[in-house]
């Protein structure tokens, strides 16, 4: 059974790293695997697959709420519009 993991509010392409999507889930609300096969449900109704990596991003000053950094591999900024929902098979 699939669950909505997050809804993308913004994206940032970092060459050599991938497409960073925000907001990530709160760190204390997710403790599953850090590499997920995901389904991207776009606002226009189309659906595609991608790999989502969850990472710790270090920030100065530290944020009030620590969130997972989310990086989509192998997709461009144009392929992931704001409002895209990220769905996963299982969320811990």
C-alpha positions, 0 to 999 in steps of 0.5 A, a space after each residue: 500500500 502506498 502512502 503520501 510521503 511529502 508534497 514538494 513546495 520547492 526544488 533546487 538543482 545541485 550539479 553533481 548531487 541531484 534535485 533537492 526537494 523541500 520540505 523534507 520530513 521531520 527527522 524525528 518522524 521518519 526512521 526508515 531506509 534512506 534510499 527509497 523508490 518513489 512514485 511522483 504524482 504531478 499536478 497535471 495527473 501524470 505519474 513517474 518513478 524516481 529514487 529519493 535519497 534522505 540525507 542530513 544537511 548541516 545548516 548554520 545557524 541550525 534550524 528550529 526543526 530538523 528535517 531530512 534533506 531529500 534528493 531526487 536522482 536522475 530527474 530534472 527540475 522541469 520534470 518535478 513541478 511544485 505541487 508534485 506528491 511523493 508517494 512511497 510503498 512503506 513509511 516507517 
